[in-house]
């Protein structure tokens, strides 16, 4: 079992658009296993850029609904719902985000077969959040400007707190 460090806000890889995969081959299946192994028990989804790999692949789990997609693409969406959202790459932050309540997406499954998936509510939110990661978009980008400023202030304070804490421990 291989686990990777999750990249945090400020890492440039989180703002890059991930590259399409040509097919779901053994290297992509290994990436899917690595993402699955790395995703914490509390996580609902993890995209390859969050572990520093700029490929269009993500995994998800929502209770018994789990899976992985390569080259996911949003085909259709409807409705709107606002709910608290957080992110493994922005630990400790949670803000209300408006997302489509229903989505239809397509992508390649682990067998390199094109699949179309319809999802509602939390699973639809997970899909939109992870596809955003593959496009270099973070959930805070969906917030009104005043909340974006607040989120970025909180993130800067976290980073500064970590720097002070590390410096005080005598460890570099």
ABEGO torsion letter per residue (X at the ends): XBBBBBBBBGBAAAABBBBBBABBBAAAAAAAAAAAAABBAABABBBAAAAGBBBBBBBBBBEABBEBBBGBBBABBBEBBBBBBBBAABBGBBBBBBBBABBBBBBBBAAGBBBBBBBBEAAAAAAAAAAAAAAGBBAAAABBAAAAAAAAAAAAAAAAAAAAAAAAAGBX
